[in-house]
Amino acid sequence: MLPHKVIKKTLRLDPDKLAQLQKLFNASSEAEAVRQAIDETLAYSEALQAARRIQRRGTFGHN
Amino acid sequence: MVAPQLFDSSVLIPWLRTRQYDTLVTAAFDTRRFLLSTVVWMELYAGTRSRTDKQDLDRMVTALASVKRVVTPAPEDFYTAGQMVASYARHHGQIVLREHANDLLIALGAWRAAAELVTVNRQDMERWQRLLRRAGRRVTLRVMEA
């Protein structure tokens, strides 16, 4: 099922790379592969940013 | 396909405190290989000393969970962990389950996810790796220097 907020967008993409991406993500379609790539990239970025904030504060694990 | 990496607390706690092992952990994020075990997650929460650290850990976990990068023990993993401790105790003398349960559950999580387990805890993890291999559960270890 598609996520709640999905829009139609026209993009110019390399078809070979798109096929590679679909295989890499084992996705059911090219569109699904692009959605997964976006979701994962943003999620990992958000997770790393949160970790960086913890590191910068320097309070983790200290009494 | 490159194997995902599951980091245990012996790596992630120093990483969050002092950025030790930063190159390796950051690379796992950049390549989307990073997996988080719920057992490690519990241990990280135990290390939070401020509301803001806790909130950022929440964000980190929520983001990873949203793309299914959090692994959790299956019910039978608890059975296997108990059997591993019993097996070790029969051959080498009594050990305390609660001191080893987390390591075993983390190792089993790595096995389930076919992930490389990254640890500093060489002695314990190599022991459990050997015993798990005998039980048909092969875990790949990457041991970092403390």
N, CA and C atoms of all chains as a GROMACS GRO file, in nm:
protein
  627
    1MET      N    1   0.084  -0.120   0.000
    1MET     CA    2   0.000   0.000   0.000
    1MET      C    3   0.088   0.126   0.000
    2LEU      N    4   0.044   0.226  -0.074
    2LEU     CA    5   0.123   0.349  -0.080
    2LEU      C    6   0.112   0.427   0.050
    3PRO      N    7   0.219   0.501   0.085
    3PRO     CA    8   0.209   0.587   0.203
    3PRO      C    9   0.099   0.690   0.185
    4HIS      N   10   0.054   0.745   0.295
    4HIS     CA   11  -0.060   0.838   0.294
    4HIS      C   12  -0.036   0.958   0.202
    5LYS      N   13   0.082   1.018   0.214
    5LYS     CA   14   0.107   1.141   0.138
    5LYS      C   15   0.200   1.111   0.020
    6VAL      N   16   0.141   1.087  -0.094
    6VAL     CA   17   0.219   1.055  -0.214
    6VAL      C   18   0.173   1.144  -0.328
    7ILE      N   19   0.268   1.201  -0.399
    7ILE     CA   20   0.232   1.283  -0.514
    7ILE      C   21   0.294   1.223  -0.640
    8LYS      N   22   0.236   1.260  -0.753
    8LYS     CA   23   0.292   1.217  -0.880
    8LYS      C   24   0.395   1.320  -0.923
    9LYS      N   25   0.512   1.273  -0.967
    9LYS     CA   26   0.621   1.364  -0.999
    9LYS      C   27   0.692   1.313  -1.124
   10THR      N   28   0.723   1.401  -1.216
   10THR     CA   29   0.797   1.359  -1.335
   10THR      C   30   0.945   1.389  -1.315
   11LEU      N   31   1.026   1.284  -1.326
   11LEU     CA   32   1.170   1.300  -1.304
   11LEU      C   33   1.246   1.242  -1.422
   12ARG      N   34   1.360   1.296  -1.452
   12ARG     CA   35   1.444   1.240  -1.558
   12ARG      C   36   1.551   1.154  -1.489
   13LEU      N   37   1.544   1.024  -1.511
   13LEU     CA   38   1.634   0.930  -1.442
   13LEU      C   39   1.699   0.835  -1.542
   14ASP      N   40   1.817   0.790  -1.505
   14ASP     CA   41   1.889   0.691  -1.586
   14ASP      C   42   1.820   0.554  -1.569
   15PRO      N   43   1.766   0.496  -1.678
   15PRO     CA   44   1.691   0.371  -1.664
   15PRO      C   45   1.775   0.254  -1.614
   16ASP      N   46   1.904   0.253  -1.653
   16ASP     CA   47   1.991   0.144  -1.605
   16ASP      C   48   2.010   0.153  -1.454
   17LYS      N   49   2.032   0.276  -1.408
   17LYS     CA   50   2.050   0.294  -1.263
   17LYS      C   51   1.922   0.263  -1.187
   18LEU      N   52   1.811   0.298  -1.248
   18LEU     CA   53   1.681   0.269  -1.185
   18LEU      C   54   1.660   0.118  -1.173
   19ALA      N   55   1.698   0.046  -1.278
   19ALA     CA   56   1.686  -0.100  -1.274
   19ALA      C   57   1.778  -0.158  -1.167
   20GLN      N   58   1.898  -0.102  -1.156
   20GLN     CA   59   1.993  -0.146  -1.052
   20GLN      C   60   1.936  -0.121  -0.913
   21LEU      N   61   1.874  -0.005  -0.899
   21LEU     CA   62   1.816   0.032  -0.769
   21LEU      C   63   1.704  -0.065  -0.731
   22GLN      N   64   1.621  -0.099  -0.829
   22GLN     CA   65   1.510  -0.192  -0.803
   22GLN      C   66   1.564  -0.328  -0.759
   23LYS      N   67   1.672  -0.372  -0.824
   23LYS     CA   68   1.732  -0.500  -0.787
   23LYS      C   69   1.794  -0.491  -0.648
   24LEU      N   70   1.863  -0.381  -0.624
   24LEU     CA   71   1.930  -0.359  -0.495
   24LEU      C   72   1.831  -0.364  -0.379
   25PHE      N   73   1.716  -0.305  -0.398
   25PHE     CA   74   1.616  -0.299  -0.292
   25PHE      C   75   1.517  -0.415  -0.299
   26ASN      N   76   1.535  -0.501  -0.400
   26ASN     CA   77   1.442  -0.612  -0.419
   26ASN      C   78   1.297  -0.558  -0.421
   27ALA      N   79   1.279  -0.449  -0.493
   27ALA     CA   80   1.150  -0.379  -0.492
   27ALA      C   81   1.060  -0.433  -0.602
   28SER      N   82   0.930  -0.422  -0.578
   28SER     CA   83   0.832  -0.476  -0.673
   28SER      C   84   0.820  -0.388  -0.798
   29SER      N   85   0.863  -0.264  -0.789
   29SER     CA   86   0.858  -0.174  -0.905
   29SER      C   87   0.968  -0.069  -0.892
   30GLU      N   88   0.991   0.002  -1.000
   30GLU     CA   89   1.092   0.108  -0.995
   30GLU      C   90   1.048   0.219  -0.900
   31ALA      N   91   0.919   0.249  -0.904
   31ALA     CA   92   0.868   0.354  -0.814
   31ALA      C   93   0.888   0.314  -0.668
   32GLU      N   94   0.863   0.187  -0.638
   32GLU     CA   95   0.882   0.138  -0.501
   32GLU      C   96   1.029   0.148  -0.460
   33ALA      N   97   1.118   0.118  -0.555
   33ALA     CA   98   1.262   0.126  -0.526
   33ALA      C   99   1.301   0.271  -0.492
   34VAL      N  100   1.249   0.366  -0.569
   34VAL     CA  101   1.281   0.508  -0.543
   34VAL      C  102   1.227   0.548  -0.406
   35ARG      N  103   1.103   0.506  -0.376
   35ARG     CA  104   1.046   0.540  -0.245
   35ARG      C  105   1.130   0.482  -0.132
   36GLN      N  106   1.173   0.357  -0.149
   36GLN     CA  107   1.255   0.294  -0.044
   36GLN      C  108   1.388   0.367  -0.027
   37ALA      N  109   1.449   0.404  -0.140
   37ALA     CA  110   1.578   0.474  -0.133
   37ALA      C  111   1.562   0.606  -0.059
   38ILE      N  112   1.455   0.677  -0.090
   38ILE     CA  113   1.431   0.805  -0.022
   38ILE      C  114   1.407   0.782   0.127
   39ASP      N  115   1.318   0.687   0.158
   39ASP     CA  116   1.285   0.661   0.299
   39ASP      C  117   1.410   0.622   0.379
   40GLU      N  118   1.489   0.532   0.323
   40GLU     CA  119   1.606   0.486   0.397
   40GLU      C  120   1.710   0.596   0.414
   41THR      N  121   1.732   0.671   0.307
   41THR     CA  122   1.832   0.778   0.315
   41THR      C  123   1.792   0.881   0.421
   42LEU      N  124   1.666   0.919   0.420
   42LEU     CA  125   1.620   1.019   0.517
   42LEU      C  126   1.621   0.963   0.658
   43ALA      N  127   1.581   0.837   0.674
   43ALA     CA  128   1.576   0.778   0.808
   43ALA      C  129   1.716   0.766   0.867
   44TYR      N  130   1.811   0.719   0.787
   44TYR     CA  131   1.949   0.708   0.837
   44TYR      C  132   2.008   0.845   0.867
   45SER      N  133   1.976   0.942   0.784
   45SER     CA  134   2.026   1.076   0.808
   45SER      C  135   1.970   1.132   0.940
   46GLU      N  136   1.841   1.111   0.961
   46GLU     CA  137   1.777   1.159   1.084
   46GLU      C  138   1.835   1.088   1.207
   47ALA      N  139   1.857   0.957   1.195
   47ALA     CA  140   1.912   0.881   1.307
   47ALA      C  141   2.054   0.929   1.339
   48LEU      N  142   2.134   0.952   1.236
   48LEU     CA  143   2.271   0.997   1.260
   48LEU      C  144   2.273   1.138   1.319
   49GLN      N  145   2.186   1.224   1.271
   49GLN     CA  146   2.179   1.360   1.328
   49GLN      C  147   2.144   1.356   1.477
   50ALA      N  148   2.051   1.268   1.514
   50ALA     CA  149   2.014   1.255   1.655
   50ALA      C  150   2.133   1.207   1.737
   51ALA      N  151   2.207   1.111   1.683
   51ALA     CA  152   2.326   1.062   1.753
   51ALA      C  153   2.430   1.173   1.768
   52ARG      N  154   2.446   1.253   1.663
   52ARG     CA  155   2.544   1.364   1.669
   52ARG      C  156   2.508   1.464   1.778
   53ARG      N  157   2.378   1.490   1.794
   53ARG     CA  158   2.337   1.583   1.901
   53ARG      C  159   2.373   1.526   2.038
   54ILE      N  160   2.352   1.396   2.055
   54ILE     CA  161   2.388   1.332   2.182
   54ILE      C  162   2.539   1.346   2.205
   55GLN      N  163   2.617   1.321   2.101
   55GLN     CA  164   2.763   1.330   2.113
   55GLN      C  165   2.806   1.473   2.148
   56ARG      N  166   2.745   1.571   2.083
   56ARG     CA  167   2.785   1.710   2.107
   56ARG      C  168   2.755   1.753   2.250
   57ARG      N  169   2.642   1.708   2.306
   57ARG     CA  170   2.608   1.746   2.444
   57ARG      C  171   2.707   1.688   2.543
   58GLY      N  172   2.757   1.566   2.515
   58GLY     CA  173   2.858   1.506   2.602
   58GLY      C  174   2.807   1.462   2.738
   59THR      N  175   2.677   1.443   2.750
   59THR     CA  176   2.621   1.401   2.880
   59THR      C  177   2.588   1.253   2.883
   60PHE      N  178   2.587   1.188   2.769
   60PHE     CA  179   2.548   1.048   2.764
   60PHE      C  180   2.644   0.960   2.845
   61GLY      N  181   2.587   0.878   2.932
   61GLY     CA  182   2.668   0.782   3.007
   61GLY      C  183   2.751   0.841   3.118
   62HIS      N  184   2.733   0.971   3.144
   62HIS     CA  185   2.809   1.035   3.252
   62HIS      C  186   2.717   1.062   3.370
   63ASN      N  187   2.766   1.037   3.490
   63ASN     CA  188   2.686   1.065   3.610
   63ASN      C  189   2.718   1.205   3.663
   64MET      N  190   2.520  -0.837  -0.240
   64MET     CA  191   2.461  -0.755  -0.133
   64MET      C  192   2.556  -0.756  -0.012
   65VAL      N  193   2.593  -0.640   0.035
   65VAL     CA  194   2.683  -0.630   0.150
   65VAL      C  195   2.602  -0.656   0.277
   66ALA      N  196   2.661  -0.732   0.368
   66ALA     CA  197   2.589  -0.768   0.491
   66ALA      C  198   2.566  -0.646   0.578
   67PRO      N  199   2.451  -0.642   0.644
   67PRO     CA  200   2.431  -0.534   0.742
   67PRO      C  201   2.525  -0.553   0.861
   68GLN      N  202   2.536  -0.450   0.941
   68GLN     CA  203   2.623  -0.456   1.059
   68GLN      C  204   2.542  -0.426   1.184
   69LEU      N  205   2.558  -0.511   1.283
   69LEU     CA  206   2.490  -0.489   1.410
   69LEU      C  207   2.598  -0.458   1.514
   70PHE      N  208   2.593  -0.342   1.571
   70PHE     CA  209   2.694  -0.298   1.667
   70PHE      C  210   2.644  -0.326   1.808
   71ASP      N  211   2.730  -0.385   1.890
   71ASP     CA  212   2.682  -0.406   2.027
   71ASP      C  213   2.715  -0.285   2.114
   72SER      N  214   2.671  -0.290   2.238
   72SER     CA  215   2.683  -0.174   2.326
   72SER      C  216   2.829  -0.137   2.353
   73SER      N  217   2.918  -0.237   2.346
   73SER     CA  218   3.059  -0.208   2.374
   73SER      C  219   3.118  -0.114   2.269
   74VAL      N  220   3.052  -0.104   2.154
   74VAL     CA  221   3.096  -0.010   2.050
   74VAL      C  222   3.010   0.117   2.055
   75LEU      N  223   2.879   0.101   2.066
   75LEU     CA  224   2.791   0.218   2.054
   75LEU      C  225   2.798   0.312   2.175
   76ILE      N  226   2.821   0.258   2.294
   76ILE     CA  227   2.830   0.347   2.411
   76ILE      C  228   2.951   0.440   2.399
   77PRO      N  229   3.073   0.386   2.372
   77PRO     CA  230   3.186   0.479   2.352
   77PRO      C  231   3.167   0.570   2.231
   78TRP      N  232   3.097   0.519   2.129
   78TRP     CA  233   3.072   0.604   2.011
   78TRP      C  234   2.986   0.723   2.050
   79LEU      N  235   2.882   0.699   2.128
   79LEU     CA  236   2.795   0.810   2.169
   79LEU      C  237   2.864   0.902   2.270
   80ARG      N  238   2.952   0.845   2.351
   80ARG     CA  239   3.020   0.927   2.453
   80ARG      C  240   3.133   1.010   2.395
   81THR      N  241   3.218   0.947   2.314
   81THR     CA  242   3.342   1.015   2.273
   81THR      C  243   3.372   1.004   2.124
   82ARG      N  244   3.278   0.953   2.049
   82ARG     CA  245   3.297   0.933   1.904
   82ARG      C  246   3.404   0.830   1.870
   83GLN      N  247   3.440   0.746   1.965
   83GLN     CA  248   3.532   0.636   1.934
   83GLN      C  249   3.465   0.546   1.829
   84TYR      N  250   3.542   0.491   1.741
   84TYR     CA  251   3.494   0.404   1.630
   84TYR      C  252   3.407   0.483   1.531
   85ASP      N  253   3.424   0.614   1.529
   85ASP     CA  254   3.333   0.698   1.448
   85ASP      C  255   3.337   0.664   1.299
   86THR      N  256   3.456   0.638   1.248
   86THR     CA  257   3.467   0.609   1.104
   86THR      C  258   3.382   0.488   1.066
   87LEU      N  259   3.394   0.384   1.146
   87LEU     CA  260   3.323   0.259   1.116
   87LEU      C  261   3.172   0.275   1.132
   88VAL      N  262   3.130   0.338   1.242
   88VAL     CA  263   2.985   0.350   1.267
   88VAL      C  264   2.922   0.444   1.165
   89THR      N  265   2.988   0.555   1.138
   89THR     CA  266   2.934   0.651   1.041
   89THR      C  267   2.923   0.587   0.902
   90ALA      N  268   3.023   0.508   0.867
   90ALA     CA  269   3.018   0.439   0.736
   90ALA      C  270   2.897   0.346   0.729
   91ALA      N  271   2.865   0.282   0.840
   91ALA     CA  272   2.748   0.192   0.841
   91ALA      C  273   2.618   0.271   0.822
   92PHE      N  274   2.613   0.392   0.876
   92PHE     CA  275   2.496   0.478   0.852
   92PHE      C  276   2.493   0.522   0.706
   93ASP      N  277   2.608   0.568   0.657
   93ASP     CA  278   2.614   0.622   0.520
   93ASP      C  279   2.578   0.517   0.415
   94THR      N  280   2.614   0.392   0.443
   94THR     CA  281   2.586   0.285   0.347
   94THR      C  282   2.457   0.210   0.380
   95ARG      N  283   2.388   0.256   0.481
   95ARG     CA  284   2.260   0.199   0.526
   95ARG      C  285   2.276   0.052   0.565
   96ARG      N  286   2.390   0.021   0.626
   96ARG     CA  287   2.414  -0.116   0.676
   96ARG      C  288   2.384  -0.125   0.825
   97PHE      N  289   2.367  -0.012   0.888
   97PHE     CA  290   2.354  -0.010   1.035
   97PHE      C  291   2.222  -0.072   1.079
   98LEU      N  292   2.234  -0.169   1.171
   98LEU     CA  293   2.116  -0.229   1.234
   98LEU      C  294   2.125  -0.207   1.384
   99LEU      N  295   2.010  -0.189   1.447
   99LEU     CA  296   2.009  -0.173   1.592
   99LEU      C  297   1.933  -0.289   1.655
  100SER      N  298   1.994  -0.350   1.755
  100SER     CA  299   1.927  -0.456   1.831
  100SER      C  300   1.846  -0.391   1.944
  101THR      N  301   1.728  -0.444   1.970
  101THR     CA  302   1.649  -0.389   2.081
  101THR      C  303   1.720  -0.410   2.215
  102VAL      N  304   1.805  -0.511   2.222
  102VAL     CA  305   1.880  -0.534   2.347
  102VAL      C  306   1.982  -0.423   2.366
  103VAL      N  307   2.050  -0.386   2.258
  103VAL     CA  308   2.145  -0.274   2.264
  103VAL      C  309   2.070  -0.144   2.292
  104TRP      N  310   1.958  -0.131   2.228
  104TRP     CA  311   1.872  -0.014   2.246
  104TRP      C  312   1.840   0.004   2.396
  105MET      N  313   1.802  -0.104   2.462
  105MET     CA  314   1.773  -0.100   2.606
  105MET      C  315   1.896  -0.051   2.683
  106GLU      N  316   2.013  -0.102   2.647
  106GLU     CA  317   2.134  -0.065   2.718
  106GLU      C  318   2.170   0.082   2.692
  107LEU      N  319   2.140   0.131   2.571
  107LEU     CA  320   2.166   0.273   2.542
  107LEU      C  321   2.073   0.361   2.625
  108TYR      N  322   1.947   0.321   2.636
  108TYR     CA  323   1.854   0.400   2.719
  108TYR      C  324   1.902   0.406   2.863
  109ALA      N  325   1.962   0.297   2.909
  109ALA     CA  326   2.012   0.296   3.048
  109ALA      C  327   2.125   0.398   3.066
  110GLY      N  328   2.188   0.436   2.955
  110GLY     CA  329   2.299   0.532   2.964
  110GLY      C  330   2.257   0.677   2.955
  111THR      N  331   2.128   0.703   2.930
  111THR     CA  332   2.086   0.843   2.916
  111THR      C  333   2.076   0.906   3.055
  112ARG      N  334   2.126   1.029   3.063
  112ARG     CA  335   2.124   1.101   3.190
  112ARG      C  336   2.046   1.232   3.181
  113SER      N  337   1.993   1.260   3.064
  113SER     CA  338   1.918   1.385   3.049
  113SER      C  339   1.797   1.359   2.960
  114ARG      N  340   1.697   1.445   2.975
  114ARG     CA  341   1.576   1.431   2.894
  114ARG      C  342   1.608   1.448   2.745
  115THR      N  343   1.700   1.540   2.715
  115THR     CA  344   1.732   1.566   2.574
  115THR      C  345   1.805   1.448   2.510
  116ASP      N  346   1.894   1.385   2.586
  116ASP     CA  347   1.959   1.264   2.533
  116ASP      C  348   1.855   1.156   2.506
  117LYS      N  349   1.762   1.141   2.600
  117LYS     CA  350   1.657   1.040   2.584
  117LYS      C  351   1.572   1.070   2.460
  118GLN      N  352   1.538   1.198   2.443
  118GLN     CA  353   1.455   1.236   2.328
  118GLN      C  354   1.528   1.211   2.195
  119ASP      N  355   1.658   1.239   2.194
  119ASP     CA  356   1.733   1.214   2.070
  119ASP      C  357   1.749   1.064   2.044
  120LEU      N  358   1.763   0.988   2.151
  120LEU     CA  359   1.767   0.842   2.133
  120LEU      C  360   1.633   0.792   2.080
  121ASP      N  361   1.524   0.849   2.130
  121ASP     CA  362   1.391   0.816   2.076
  121ASP      C  363   1.386   0.841   1.926
  122ARG      N  364   1.437   0.958   1.885
  122ARG     CA  365   1.434   0.994   1.741
  122ARG      C  366   1.517   0.898   1.659
  123MET      N  367   1.632   0.863   1.714
  123MET     CA  368   1.722   0.771   1.644
  123MET      C  369   1.654   0.636   1.623
  124VAL      N  370   1.594   0.586   1.728
  124VAL     CA  371   1.529   0.454   1.722
  124VAL      C  372   1.405   0.459   1.632
  125THR      N  373   1.326   0.566   1.644
  125THR     CA  374   1.205   0.578   1.562
  125THR      C  375   1.241   0.582   1.414
  126ALA      N  376   1.346   0.657   1.381
  126ALA     CA  377   1.388   0.668   1.241
  126ALA      C  378   1.432   0.531   1.188
  127LEU      N  379   1.512   0.460   1.266
  127LEU     CA  380   1.559   0.328   1.221
  127LEU      C  381   1.445   0.227   1.214
  128ALA      N  382   1.354   0.235   1.309
  128ALA     CA  383   1.240   0.142   1.309
  128ALA      C  384   1.150   0.168   1.188
  129SER      N  385   1.142   0.293   1.144
  129SER     CA  386   1.053   0.326   1.032
  129SER      C  387   1.097   0.259   0.903
  130VAL      N  388   1.224   0.223   0.895
  130VAL     CA  389   1.273   0.152   0.776
  130VAL      C  390   1.317   0.008   0.812
  131LYS      N  391   1.259  -0.039   0.923
  131LYS     CA  392   1.280  -0.180   0.964
  131LYS      C  393   1.427  -0.213   0.986
  132ARG      N  394   1.498  -0.126   1.053
  132ARG     CA  395   1.638  -0.152   1.083
  132ARG      C  396   1.661  -0.178   1.232
  133VAL      N  397   1.555  -0.221   1.298
  133VAL     CA  398   1.567  -0.260   1.439
  133VAL      C  399   1.536  -0.409   1.446
  134VAL      N  400   1.627  -0.485   1.505
  134VAL     CA  401   1.604  -0.629   1.518
  134VAL      C  402   1.579  -0.663   1.665
  135THR      N  403   1.492  -0.758   1.685
  135THR     CA  404   1.456  -0.794   1.822
  135THR      C  405   1.458  -0.945   1.838
  136PRO      N  406   1.489  -0.996   1.958
  136PRO     CA  407   1.496  -1.141   1.974
  136PRO      C  408   1.361  -1.207   1.948
  137ALA      N  409   1.366  -1.324   1.887
  137ALA     CA  410   1.247  -1.407   1.869
  137ALA      C  411   1.228  -1.487   1.998
  138PRO      N  412   1.106  -1.533   2.026
  138PRO     CA  413   1.084  -1.610   2.149
  138PRO      C  414   1.182  -1.725   2.167
  139GLU      N  415   1.213  -1.795   2.058
  139GLU     CA  416   1.303  -1.910   2.072
  139GLU      C  417   1.447  -1.871   2.100
  140ASP      N  418   1.481  -1.743   2.077
  140ASP     CA  419   1.617  -1.698   2.109
  140ASP      C  420   1.643  -1.704   2.260
  141PHE      N  421   1.539  -1.682   2.339
  141PHE     CA  422   1.556  -1.689   2.484
  141PHE      C  423   1.584  -1.833   2.526
  142TYR      N  424   1.516  -1.925   2.462
  142TYR     CA  425   1.540  -2.067   2.486
  142TYR      C  426   1.684  -2.102   2.448
  143THR      N  427   1.725  -2.058   2.329
  143THR     CA  428   1.861  -2.088   2.282
  143THR      C  429   1.965  -2.028   2.375
  144ALA      N  430   1.941  -1.905   2.419
  144ALA     CA  431   2.037  -1.839   2.508
  144ALA      C  432   2.051  -1.919   2.638
  145GLY      N  433   1.942  -1.964   2.693
  145GLY     CA  434   1.946  -2.045   2.815
  145GLY      C  435   2.022  -2.175   2.793
  146GLN      N  436   1.998  -2.238   2.678
  146GLN     CA  437   2.066  -2.363   2.646
  146GLN      C  438   2.217  -2.342   2.629
  147MET      N  439   2.255  -2.228   2.571
  147MET     CA  440   2.397  -2.198   2.551
  147MET      C  441   2.468  -2.182   2.686
  148VAL      N  442   2.403  -2.112   2.777
  148VAL     CA  443   2.462  -2.090   2.910
  148VAL      C  444   2.472  -2.225   2.983
  149ALA      N  445   2.367  -2.307   2.972
  149ALA     CA  446   2.370  -2.439   3.037
  149ALA      C  447   2.481  -2.526   2.979
  150SER      N  448   2.494  -2.522   2.847
  150SER     CA  449   2.596  -2.602   2.780
  150SER      C  450   2.736  -2.558   2.825
  151TYR      N  451   2.756  -2.428   2.829
  151TYR     CA  452   2.887  -2.377   2.871
  151TYR      C  453   2.916  -2.417   3.016
  152ALA      N  454   2.814  -2.403   3.102
  152ALA     CA  455   2.831  -2.434   3.245
  152ALA      C  456   2.864  -2.582   3.265
  153ARG      N  457   2.806  -2.669   3.185
  153ARG     CA  458   2.833  -2.813   3.199
  153ARG      C  459   2.981  -2.844   3.173
  154HIS      N  460   3.040  -2.772   3.081
  154HIS     CA  461   3.179  -2.801   3.044
  154HIS      C  462   3.282  -2.718   3.119
  155HIS      N  463   3.242  -2.599   3.160
  155HIS     CA  464   3.343  -2.506   3.214
  155HIS      C  465   3.309  -2.455   3.354
  156GLY      N  466   3.200  -2.498   3.410
  156GLY     CA  467   3.163  -2.449   3.543
  156GLY      C  468   3.056  -2.342   3.535
  157GLN      N  469   2.998  -2.317   3.649
  157GLN     CA  470   2.882  -2.230   3.657
  157GLN      C  471   2.912  -2.087   3.613
  158ILE      N  472   2.823  -2.030   3.534
  158ILE     CA  473   2.828  -1.888   3.504
  158ILE      C  474   2.689  -1.829   3.530
  159VAL      N  475   2.683  -1.698   3.544
  159VAL     CA  476   2.557  -1.635   3.580
  159VAL      C  477   2.483  -1.592   3.453
  160LEU      N  478   2.363  -1.644   3.436
  160LEU     CA  479   2.286  -1.618   3.314
  160LEU      C  480   2.270  -1.469   3.286
  161ARG      N  481   2.232  -1.394   3.390
  161ARG     CA  482   2.200  -1.252   3.364
  161ARG      C  483   2.322  -1.172   3.318
  162GLU      N  484   2.443  -1.223   3.345
  162GLU     CA  485   2.563  -1.152   3.299
  162GLU      C  486   2.592  -1.179   3.151
  163HIS      N  487   2.525  -1.278   3.095
  163HIS     CA  488   2.555  -1.317   2.957
  163HIS      C  489   2.433  -1.314   2.864
  164ALA      N  490   2.315  -1.301   2.923
  164ALA     CA  491   2.192  -1.311   2.843
  164ALA      C  492   2.190  -1.205   2.732
  165ASN      N  493   2.226  -1.082   2.766
  165ASN     CA  494   2.220  -0.976   2.665
  165ASN      C  495   2.315  -1.004   2.548
  166ASP      N  496   2.437  -1.047   2.580
  166ASP     CA  497   2.533  -1.075   2.473
  166ASP      C  498   2.480  -1.185   2.381
  167LEU      N  499   2.424  -1.287   2.441
  167LEU     CA  500   2.370  -1.397   2.361
  167LEU      C  501   2.254  -1.352   2.274
  168LEU      N  502   2.165  -1.271   2.330
  168LEU     CA  503   2.050  -1.223   2.252
  168LEU      C  504   2.095  -1.130   2.138
  169ILE      N  505   2.198  -1.051   2.164
  169ILE     CA  506   2.254  -0.965   2.059
  169ILE      C  507   2.315  -1.052   1.948
  170ALA      N  508   2.391  -1.153   1.989
  170ALA     CA  509   2.454  -1.243   1.890
  170ALA      C  510   2.347  -1.316   1.808
  171LEU      N  511   2.242  -1.360   1.874
  171LEU     CA  512   2.135  -1.429   1.801
  171LEU      C  513   2.063  -1.332   1.707
  172GLY      N  514   2.052  -1.207   1.748
  172GLY     CA  515   1.992  -1.106   1.660
  172GLY      C  516   2.075  -1.087   1.534
  173ALA      N  517   2.207  -1.087   1.550
  173ALA     CA  518   2.297  -1.075   1.435
  173ALA      C  519   2.280  -1.195   1.342
  174TRP      N  520   2.271  -1.312   1.404
  174TRP     CA  521   2.250  -1.434   1.323
  174TRP      C  522   2.119  -1.426   1.244
  175ARG      N  523   2.014  -1.385   1.311
  175ARG     CA  524   1.882  -1.377   1.245
  175ARG      C  525   1.884  -1.278   1.128
  176ALA      N  526   1.957  -1.168   1.146
  176ALA     CA  527   1.958  -1.064   1.042
  176ALA      C  528   2.068  -1.088   0.940
  177ALA      N  529   2.142  -1.199   0.955
  177ALA     CA  530   2.258  -1.227   0.869
  177ALA      C  531   2.352  -1.107   0.866
  178ALA      N  532   2.372  -1.050   0.984
  178ALA     CA  533   2.452  -0.928   0.996
  178ALA      C  534   2.588  -0.960   1.057
  179GLU      N  535   2.685  -0.877   1.027
  179GLU     CA  536   2.814  -0.884   1.092
  179GLU      C  537   2.798  -0.820   1.230
  180LEU      N  538   2.842  -0.890   1.332
  180LEU     CA  539   2.831  -0.837   1.469
  180LEU      C  540   2.962  -0.766   1.503
  181VAL      N  541   2.953  -0.636   1.529
  181VAL     CA  542   3.072  -0.556   1.559
  181VAL      C  543   3.077  -0.534   1.709
  182THR      N  544   3.189  -0.574   1.770
  182THR     CA  545   3.200  -0.571   1.916
  182THR      C  546   3.341  -0.540   1.960
  183VAL      N  547   3.355  -0.497   2.085
  183VAL     CA  548   3.486  -0.484   2.148
  183VAL      C  549   3.506  -0.603   2.242
  184ASN      N  550   3.395  -0.667   2.275
  184ASN     CA  551   3.391  -0.772   2.375
  184ASN      C  552   3.436  -0.907   2.316
  185ARG      N  553   3.566  -0.915   2.287
  185ARG     CA  554   3.618  -1.033   2.216
  185ARG      C  555   3.593  -1.164   2.291
  186GLN      N  556   3.632  -1.166   2.418
  186GLN     CA  557   3.629  -1.292   2.493
  186GLN      C  558   3.488  -1.352   2.498
  187ASP      N  559   3.392  -1.272   2.537
  187ASP     CA  560   3.255  -1.325   2.550
  187ASP      C  561   3.195  -1.359   2.415
  188MET      N  562   3.208  -1.267   2.320
  188MET     CA  563   3.142  -1.289   2.192
  188MET      C  564   3.205  -1.404   2.114
  189GLU      N  565   3.336  -1.423   2.125
  189GLU     CA  566   3.397  -1.538   2.056
  189GLU      C  567   3.351  -1.669   2.120
  190ARG      N  568   3.334  -1.667   2.251
  190ARG     CA  569   3.283  -1.787   2.319
  190ARG      C  570   3.143  -1.822   2.267
  191TRP      N  571   3.055  -1.721   2.262
  191TRP     CA  572   2.918  -1.748   2.218
  191TRP      C  573   2.914  -1.780   2.069
  192GLN      N  574   3.002  -1.719   1.993
  192GLN     CA  575   3.010  -1.751   1.851
  192GLN      C  576   3.041  -1.900   1.831
  193ARG      N  577   3.139  -1.951   1.910
  193ARG     CA  578   3.176  -2.093   1.898
  193ARG      C  579   3.058  -2.184   1.934
  194LEU      N  580   2.994  -2.152   2.045
  194LEU     CA  581   2.884  -2.237   2.090
  194LEU      C  582   2.764  -2.229   1.993
  195LEU      N  583   2.735  -2.110   1.945
  195LEU     CA  584   2.623  -2.095   1.852
  195LEU      C  585   2.652  -2.168   1.720
  196ARG      N  586   2.778  -2.167   1.679
  196ARG     CA  587   2.812  -2.237   1.554
  196ARG      C  588   2.782  -2.386   1.569
  197ARG      N  589   2.815  -2.440   1.685
  197ARG     CA  590   2.786  -2.583   1.709
  197ARG      C  591   2.636  -2.610   1.704
  198ALA      N  592   2.557  -2.509   1.736
  198ALA     CA  593   2.410  -2.525   1.732
  198ALA      C  594   2.355  -2.487   1.594
  199GLY      N  595   2.445  -2.468   1.498
  199GLY     CA  596   2.401  -2.440   1.362
  199GLY      C  597   2.367  -2.294   1.335
  200ARG      N  598   2.410  -2.206   1.424
  200ARG     CA  599   2.382  -2.064   1.405
  200ARG      C  600   2.515  -1.990   1.388
  201ARG      N  601   2.547  -1.962   1.265
  201ARG     CA  602   2.676  -1.901   1.234
  201ARG      C  603   2.668  -1.749   1.246
  202VAL      N  604   2.754  -1.695   1.329
  202VAL     CA  605   2.758  -1.549   1.350
  202VAL      C  606   2.894  -1.498   1.305
  203THR      N  607   2.893  -1.396   1.222
  203THR     CA  608   3.019  -1.335   1.178
  203THR      C  609   3.055  -1.222   1.273
  204LEU      N  610   3.176  -1.228   1.328
  204LEU     CA  611   3.220  -1.128   1.426
  204LEU      C  612   3.322  -1.033   1.365
  205ARG      N  613   3.314  -0.909   1.404
  205ARG     CA  614   3.423  -0.815   1.376
  205ARG      C  615   3.461  -0.754   1.511
  206VAL      N  616   3.582  -0.785   1.555
  206VAL     CA  617   3.623  -0.740   1.689
  206VAL      C  618   3.710  -0.615   1.676
  207MET      N  619   3.669  -0.510   1.746
  207MET     CA  620   3.743  -0.384   1.746
  207MET      C  621   3.833  -0.381   1.869
  208GLU      N  622   3.944  -0.311   1.858
  208GLU     CA  623   4.030  -0.292   1.975
  208GLU      C  624   3.970  -0.185   2.066
  209ALA      N  625   3.977  -0.209   2.195
  209ALA     CA  626   3.920  -0.113   2.293
  209ALA      C  627   4.002   0.015   2.296
   0.00000   0.00000   0.00000
